[in-house]
Amino acid sequence: MIKFIIPAIAIFLLVLFWDKINDTIYKKFNIKINYIVATITVVVLGVIFALLYF
């Protein structure tokens, strides 16, 4: 039961504080994390679809 509750709380907190996390990373590294997350998501989906196709 604990192994389901802890990731759910972590994801909830990540979604809840996403703007604050994004602003902090933008101030430190001068890059928007939304672009990084979108790129990683597209690459992962591309790999999954490629593996399913072949």
PyMOL Python script that loads the backbone (N, CA, C, O; Angstrom):
from pymol import cmd

cmd.read_pdbstr("""\
ATOM      1  N   MET A   1       0.823  -1.191   0.000  1.00  0.00           N
ATOM      2  CA  MET A   1       0.000   0.000   0.000  1.00  0.00           C
ATOM      3  C   MET A   1       0.869   1.259   0.000  1.00  0.00           C
ATOM      4  O   MET A   1       0.558   2.230  -0.689  1.00  0.00           O
ATOM      5  N   ILE A   2       1.947   1.241   0.765  1.00  0.00           N
ATOM      6  CA  ILE A   2       2.846   2.402   0.848  1.00  0.00           C
ATOM      7  C   ILE A   2       3.483   2.683  -0.505  1.00  0.00           C
ATOM      8  O   ILE A   2       3.692   3.843  -0.860  1.00  0.00           O
ATOM      9  N   LYS A   3       3.794   1.630  -1.270  1.00  0.00           N
ATOM     10  CA  LYS A   3       4.464   1.832  -2.552  1.00  0.00           C
ATOM     11  C   LYS A   3       3.558   2.519  -3.574  1.00  0.00           C
ATOM     12  O   LYS A   3       4.053   2.987  -4.599  1.00  0.00           O
ATOM     13  N   PHE A   4       2.269   2.594  -3.332  1.00  0.00           N
ATOM     14  CA  PHE A   4       1.360   3.325  -4.204  1.00  0.00           C
ATOM     15  C   PHE A   4       1.091   4.740  -3.688  1.00  0.00           C
ATOM     16  O   PHE A   4       0.870   5.657  -4.479  1.00  0.00           O
ATOM     17  N   ILE A   5       1.108   4.915  -2.390  1.00  0.00           N
ATOM     18  CA  ILE A   5       0.785   6.206  -1.799  1.00  0.00           C
ATOM     19  C   ILE A   5       1.925   7.210  -1.969  1.00  0.00           C
ATOM     20  O   ILE A   5       1.679   8.369  -2.306  1.00  0.00           O
ATOM     21  N   ILE A   6       3.163   6.782  -1.742  1.00  0.00           N
ATOM     22  CA  ILE A   6       4.304   7.701  -1.820  1.00  0.00           C
ATOM     23  C   ILE A   6       4.486   8.277  -3.225  1.00  0.00           C
ATOM     24  O   ILE A   6       4.641   9.493  -3.341  1.00  0.00           O
ATOM     25  N   PRO A   7       4.478   7.473  -4.313  1.00  0.00           N
ATOM     26  CA  PRO A   7       4.577   8.092  -5.649  1.00  0.00           C
ATOM     27  C   PRO A   7       3.387   8.999  -5.973  1.00  0.00           C
ATOM     28  O   PRO A   7       3.552  10.010  -6.656  1.00  0.00           O
ATOM     29  N   ALA A   8       2.201   8.652  -5.496  1.00  0.00           N
ATOM     30  CA  ALA A   8       1.027   9.493  -5.745  1.00  0.00           C
ATOM     31  C   ALA A   8       1.193  10.853  -5.070  1.00  0.00           C
ATOM     32  O   ALA A   8       0.858  11.881  -5.659  1.00  0.00           O
ATOM     33  N   ILE A   9       1.703  10.866  -3.849  1.00  0.00           N
ATOM     34  CA  ILE A   9       1.944  12.129  -3.149  1.00  0.00           C
ATOM     35  C   ILE A   9       3.036  12.920  -3.853  1.00  0.00           C
ATOM     36  O   ILE A   9       2.926  14.139  -3.980  1.00  0.00           O
ATOM     37  N   ALA A  10       4.100  12.243  -4.317  1.00  0.00           N
ATOM     38  CA  ALA A  10       5.193  12.927  -5.016  1.00  0.00           C
ATOM     39  C   ALA A  10       4.694  13.572  -6.303  1.00  0.00           C
ATOM     40  O   ALA A  10       5.042  14.717  -6.588  1.00  0.00           O
ATOM     41  N   ILE A  11       3.894  12.867  -7.077  1.00  0.00           N
ATOM     42  CA  ILE A  11       3.355  13.418  -8.321  1.00  0.00           C
ATOM     43  C   ILE A  11       2.397  14.566  -8.026  1.00  0.00           C
ATOM     44  O   ILE A  11       2.397  15.570  -8.739  1.00  0.00           O
ATOM     45  N   PHE A  12       1.587  14.430  -6.993  1.00  0.00           N
ATOM     46  CA  PHE A  12       0.673  15.505  -6.607  1.00  0.00           C
ATOM     47  C   PHE A  12       1.439  16.777  -6.241  1.00  0.00           C
ATOM     48  O   PHE A  12       1.065  17.870  -6.666  1.00  0.00           O
ATOM     49  N   LEU A  13       2.510  16.636  -5.453  1.00  0.00           N
ATOM     50  CA  LEU A  13       3.307  17.804  -5.070  1.00  0.00           C
ATOM     51  C   LEU A  13       4.030  18.404  -6.265  1.00  0.00           C
ATOM     52  O   LEU A  13       4.172  19.624  -6.354  1.00  0.00           O
ATOM     53  N   LEU A  14       4.490  17.560  -7.188  1.00  0.00           N
ATOM     54  CA  LEU A  14       5.145  18.051  -8.396  1.00  0.00           C
ATOM     55  C   LEU A  14       4.180  18.887  -9.228  1.00  0.00           C
ATOM     56  O   LEU A  14       4.545  19.959  -9.710  1.00  0.00           O
ATOM     57  N   VAL A  15       2.967  18.412  -9.398  1.00  0.00           N
ATOM     58  CA  VAL A  15       1.959  19.151 -10.161  1.00  0.00           C
ATOM     59  C   VAL A  15       1.558  20.425  -9.422  1.00  0.00           C
ATOM     60  O   VAL A  15       1.360  21.470 -10.043  1.00  0.00           O
ATOM     61  N   LEU A  16       1.440  20.339  -8.104  1.00  0.00           N
ATOM     62  CA  LEU A  16       1.010  21.482  -7.304  1.00  0.00           C
ATOM     63  C   LEU A  16       2.027  22.624  -7.353  1.00  0.00           C
ATOM     64  O   LEU A  16       1.641  23.789  -7.448  1.00  0.00           O
ATOM     65  N   PHE A  17       3.312  22.305  -7.289  1.00  0.00           N
ATOM     66  CA  PHE A  17       4.355  23.326  -7.246  1.00  0.00           C
ATOM     67  C   PHE A  17       5.108  23.455  -8.567  1.00  0.00           C
ATOM     68  O   PHE A  17       6.257  23.898  -8.570  1.00  0.00           O
ATOM     69  N   TRP A  18       4.494  23.079  -9.690  1.00  0.00           N
ATOM     70  CA  TRP A  18       5.177  23.100 -10.982  1.00  0.00           C
ATOM     71  C   TRP A  18       5.645  24.501 -11.369  1.00  0.00           C
ATOM     72  O   TRP A  18       6.768  24.648 -11.852  1.00  0.00           O
ATOM     73  N   ASP A  19       4.839  25.519 -11.178  1.00  0.00           N
ATOM     74  CA  ASP A  19       5.227  26.890 -11.551  1.00  0.00           C
ATOM     75  C   ASP A  19       6.424  27.365 -10.732  1.00  0.00           C
ATOM     76  O   ASP A  19       7.340  27.987 -11.271  1.00  0.00           O
ATOM     77  N   LYS A  20       6.418  27.075  -9.443  1.00  0.00           N
ATOM     78  CA  LYS A  20       7.533  27.482  -8.582  1.00  0.00           C
ATOM     79  C   LYS A  20       8.819  26.762  -8.985  1.00  0.00           C
ATOM     80  O   LYS A  20       9.886  27.375  -9.022  1.00  0.00           O
ATOM     81  N   ILE A  21       8.726  25.474  -9.285  1.00  0.00           N
ATOM     82  CA  ILE A  21       9.892  24.698  -9.729  1.00  0.00           C
ATOM     83  C   ILE A  21      10.396  25.239 -11.063  1.00  0.00           C
ATOM     84  O   ILE A  21      11.602  25.395 -11.256  1.00  0.00           O
ATOM     85  N   ASN A  22       9.491  25.520 -11.968  1.00  0.00           N
ATOM     86  CA  ASN A  22       9.854  26.034 -13.285  1.00  0.00           C
ATOM     87  C   ASN A  22      10.549  27.395 -13.176  1.00  0.00           C
ATOM     88  O   ASN A  22      11.546  27.637 -13.855  1.00  0.00           O
ATOM     89  N   ASP A  23      10.034  28.270 -12.338  1.00  0.00           N
ATOM     90  CA  ASP A  23      10.649  29.589 -12.153  1.00  0.00           C
ATOM     91  C   ASP A  23      12.038  29.480 -11.535  1.00  0.00           C
ATOM     92  O   ASP A  23      12.950  30.202 -11.938  1.00  0.00           O
ATOM     93  N   THR A  24      12.211  28.596 -10.571  1.00  0.00           N
ATOM     94  CA  THR A  24      13.515  28.424  -9.929  1.00  0.00           C
ATOM     95  C   THR A  24      14.551  27.928 -10.927  1.00  0.00           C
ATOM     96  O   THR A  24      15.672  28.436 -10.960  1.00  0.00           O
ATOM     97  N   ILE A  25      14.194  26.950 -11.733  1.00  0.00           N
ATOM     98  CA  ILE A  25      15.130  26.418 -12.724  1.00  0.00           C
ATOM     99  C   ILE A  25      15.403  27.456 -13.806  1.00  0.00           C
ATOM    100  O   ILE A  25      16.523  27.534 -14.310  1.00  0.00           O
ATOM    101  N   TYR A  26      14.404  28.254 -14.173  1.00  0.00           N
ATOM    102  CA  TYR A  26      14.611  29.296 -15.182  1.00  0.00           C
ATOM    103  C   TYR A  26      15.578  30.368 -14.676  1.00  0.00           C
ATOM    104  O   TYR A  26      16.412  30.863 -15.434  1.00  0.00           O
ATOM    105  N   LYS A  27      15.466  30.724 -13.399  1.00  0.00           N
ATOM    106  CA  LYS A  27      16.372  31.727 -12.837  1.00  0.00           C
ATOM    107  C   LYS A  27      17.801  31.204 -12.740  1.00  0.00           C
ATOM    108  O   LYS A  27      18.755  31.948 -12.970  1.00  0.00           O
ATOM    109  N   LYS A  28      17.953  29.903 -12.394  1.00  0.00           N
ATOM    110  CA  LYS A  28      19.292  29.334 -12.238  1.00  0.00           C
ATOM    111  C   LYS A  28      19.976  29.079 -13.574  1.00  0.00           C
ATOM    112  O   LYS A  28      21.126  29.475 -13.763  1.00  0.00           O
ATOM    113  N   PHE A  29      19.288  28.424 -14.501  1.00  0.00           N
ATOM    114  CA  PHE A  29      19.918  27.950 -15.733  1.00  0.00           C
ATOM    115  C   PHE A  29      19.464  28.699 -16.982  1.00  0.00           C
ATOM    116  O   PHE A  29      19.977  28.444 -18.072  1.00  0.00           O
ATOM    117  N   ASN A  30      18.515  29.615 -16.842  1.00  0.00           N
ATOM    118  CA  ASN A  30      18.004  30.420 -17.951  1.00  0.00           C
ATOM    119  C   ASN A  30      17.435  29.556 -19.084  1.00  0.00           C
ATOM    120  O   ASN A  30      17.633  29.843 -20.264  1.00  0.00           O
ATOM    121  N   ILE A  31      16.741  28.512 -18.701  1.00  0.00           N
ATOM    122  CA  ILE A  31      16.073  27.646 -19.683  1.00  0.00           C
ATOM    123  C   ILE A  31      14.742  27.189 -19.089  1.00  0.00           C
ATOM    124  O   ILE A  31      14.642  26.876 -17.903  1.00  0.00           O
ATOM    125  N   LYS A  32      13.744  27.161 -19.935  1.00  0.00           N
ATOM    126  CA  LYS A  32      12.419  26.709 -19.481  1.00  0.00           C
ATOM    127  C   LYS A  32      12.401  25.182 -19.416  1.00  0.00           C
ATOM    128  O   LYS A  32      12.792  24.514 -20.374  1.00  0.00           O
ATOM    129  N   ILE A  33      11.958  24.644 -18.318  1.00  0.00           N
ATOM    130  CA  ILE A  33      11.920  23.195 -18.140  1.00  0.00           C
ATOM    131  C   ILE A  33      10.801  22.581 -18.974  1.00  0.00           C
ATOM    132  O   ILE A  33      10.839  21.385 -19.263  1.00  0.00           O
ATOM    133  N   ASN A  34       9.805  23.373 -19.367  1.00  0.00           N
ATOM    134  CA  ASN A  34       8.713  22.842 -20.180  1.00  0.00           C
ATOM    135  C   ASN A  34       9.238  22.314 -21.514  1.00  0.00           C
ATOM    136  O   ASN A  34       8.760  21.293 -22.007  1.00  0.00           O
ATOM    137  N   TYR A  35      10.219  23.004 -22.098  1.00  0.00           N
ATOM    138  CA  TYR A  35      10.800  22.551 -23.357  1.00  0.00           C
ATOM    139  C   TYR A  35      11.532  21.227 -23.181  1.00  0.00           C
ATOM    140  O   TYR A  35      11.456  20.348 -24.040  1.00  0.00           O
ATOM    141  N   ILE A  36      12.237  21.089 -22.071  1.00  0.00           N
ATOM    142  CA  ILE A  36      12.975  19.849 -21.804  1.00  0.00           C
ATOM    143  C   ILE A  36      12.005  18.690 -21.610  1.00  0.00           C
ATOM    144  O   ILE A  36      12.206  17.608 -22.163  1.00  0.00           O
ATOM    145  N   VAL A  37      10.959  18.913 -20.831  1.00  0.00           N
ATOM    146  CA  VAL A  37       9.967  17.862 -20.577  1.00  0.00           C
ATOM    147  C   VAL A  37       9.262  17.474 -21.869  1.00  0.00           C
ATOM    148  O   VAL A  37       9.038  16.288 -22.114  1.00  0.00           O
ATOM    149  N   ALA A  38       8.911  18.438 -22.690  1.00  0.00           N
ATOM    150  CA  ALA A  38       8.237  18.142 -23.960  1.00  0.00           C
ATOM    151  C   ALA A  38       9.152  17.349 -24.887  1.00  0.00           C
ATOM    152  O   ALA A  38       8.707  16.403 -25.537  1.00  0.00           O
ATOM    153  N   THR A  39      10.421  17.727 -24.952  1.00  0.00           N
ATOM    154  CA  THR A  39      11.369  17.010 -25.809  1.00  0.00           C
ATOM    155  C   THR A  39      11.567  15.580 -25.337  1.00  0.00           C
ATOM    156  O   THR A  39      11.564  14.655 -26.149  1.00  0.00           O
ATOM    157  N   ILE A  40      11.739  15.387 -24.041  1.00  0.00           N
ATOM    158  CA  ILE A  40      11.922  14.030 -23.500  1.00  0.00           C
ATOM    159  C   ILE A  40      10.678  13.187 -23.752  1.00  0.00           C
ATOM    160  O   ILE A  40      10.793  12.008 -24.085  1.00  0.00           O
ATOM    161  N   THR A  41       9.497  13.769 -23.601  1.00  0.00           N
ATOM    162  CA  THR A  41       8.259  13.029 -23.840  1.00  0.00           C
ATOM    163  C   THR A  41       8.150  12.591 -25.297  1.00  0.00           C
ATOM    164  O   THR A  41       7.777  11.451 -25.574  1.00  0.00           O
ATOM    165  N   VAL A  42       8.468  13.477 -26.220  1.00  0.00           N
ATOM    166  CA  VAL A  42       8.399  13.134 -27.636  1.00  0.00           C
ATOM    167  C   VAL A  42       9.407  12.045 -27.984  1.00  0.00           C
ATOM    168  O   VAL A  42       9.091  11.134 -28.749  1.00  0.00           O
ATOM    169  N   VAL A  43      10.615  12.125 -27.433  1.00  0.00           N
ATOM    170  CA  VAL A  43      11.638  11.113 -27.707  1.00  0.00           C
ATOM    171  C   VAL A  43      11.217   9.758 -27.148  1.00  0.00           C
ATOM    172  O   VAL A  43      11.359   8.741 -27.827  1.00  0.00           O
ATOM    173  N   VAL A  44      10.709   9.732 -25.939  1.00  0.00           N
ATOM    174  CA  VAL A  44      10.276   8.460 -25.334  1.00  0.00           C
ATOM    175  C   VAL A  44       9.128   7.851 -26.128  1.00  0.00           C
ATOM    176  O   VAL A  44       9.128   6.648 -26.388  1.00  0.00           O
ATOM    177  N   LEU A  45       8.153   8.666 -26.516  1.00  0.00           N
ATOM    178  CA  LEU A  45       7.046   8.147 -27.322  1.00  0.00           C
ATOM    179  C   LEU A  45       7.534   7.642 -28.676  1.00  0.00           C
ATOM    180  O   LEU A  45       7.054   6.621 -29.168  1.00  0.00           O
ATOM    181  N   GLY A  46       8.484   8.351 -29.278  1.00  0.00           N
ATOM    182  CA  GLY A  46       9.062   7.899 -30.545  1.00  0.00           C
ATOM    183  C   GLY A  46       9.759   6.565 -30.410  1.00  0.00           C
ATOM    184  O   GLY A  46       9.620   5.705 -31.280  1.00  0.00           O
ATOM    185  N   VAL A  47      10.508   6.374 -29.334  1.00  0.00           N
ATOM    186  CA  VAL A  47      11.191   5.094 -29.107  1.00  0.00           C
ATOM    187  C   VAL A  47      10.176   3.986 -28.883  1.00  0.00           C
ATOM    188  O   VAL A  47      10.331   2.889 -29.421  1.00  0.00           O
ATOM    189  N   ILE A  48       9.152   4.250 -28.108  1.00  0.00           N
ATOM    190  CA  ILE A  48       8.118   3.232 -27.852  1.00  0.00           C
ATOM    191  C   ILE A  48       7.415   2.837 -29.140  1.00  0.00           C
ATOM    192  O   ILE A  48       7.212   1.650 -29.396  1.00  0.00           O
ATOM    193  N   PHE A  49       7.043   3.818 -29.953  1.00  0.00           N
ATOM    194  CA  PHE A  49       6.382   3.507 -31.212  1.00  0.00           C
ATOM    195  C   PHE A  49       7.312   2.769 -32.175  1.00  0.00           C
ATOM    196  O   PHE A  49       6.871   1.882 -32.906  1.00  0.00           O
ATOM    197  N   ALA A  50       8.571   3.126 -32.179  1.00  0.00           N
ATOM    198  CA  ALA A  50       9.539   2.432 -33.040  1.00  0.00           C
ATOM    199  C   ALA A  50       9.699   0.981 -32.604  1.00  0.00           C
ATOM    200  O   ALA A  50       9.769   0.083 -33.443  1.00  0.00           O
ATOM    201  N   LEU A  51       9.759   0.748 -31.292  1.00  0.00           N
ATOM    202  CA  LEU A  51       9.882  -0.622 -30.801  1.00  0.00           C
ATOM    203  C   LEU A  51       8.618  -1.438 -31.083  1.00  0.00           C
ATOM    204  O   LEU A  51       8.699  -2.633 -31.366  1.00  0.00           O
ATOM    205  N   LEU A  52       7.463  -0.800 -31.005  1.00  0.00           N
ATOM    206  CA  LEU A  52       6.226  -1.507 -31.312  1.00  0.00           C
ATOM    207  C   LEU A  52       6.084  -1.805 -32.802  1.00  0.00           C
ATOM    208  O   LEU A  52       5.469  -2.799 -33.188  1.00  0.00           O
ATOM    209  N   TYR A  53       6.663  -0.930 -33.640  1.00  0.00           N
ATOM    210  CA  TYR A  53       6.547  -1.108 -35.077  1.00  0.00           C
ATOM    211  C   TYR A  53       7.446  -2.244 -35.578  1.00  0.00           C
ATOM    212  O   TYR A  53       7.043  -3.019 -36.445  1.00  0.00           O
ATOM    213  N   PHE A  54       8.644  -2.338 -35.040  1.00  0.00           N
ATOM    214  CA  PHE A  54       9.593  -3.357 -35.528  1.00  0.00           C
ATOM    215  C   PHE A  54       9.482  -4.608 -34.765  1.00  0.00           C
ATOM    216  O   PHE A  54      10.205  -5.566 -35.041  1.00  0.00           O
TER     217      PHE A  54
END
""", "prot")
cmd.dss("prot")
cmd.show_as("cartoon", "prot")
cmd.util.cbc("prot")
cmd.orient("prot")
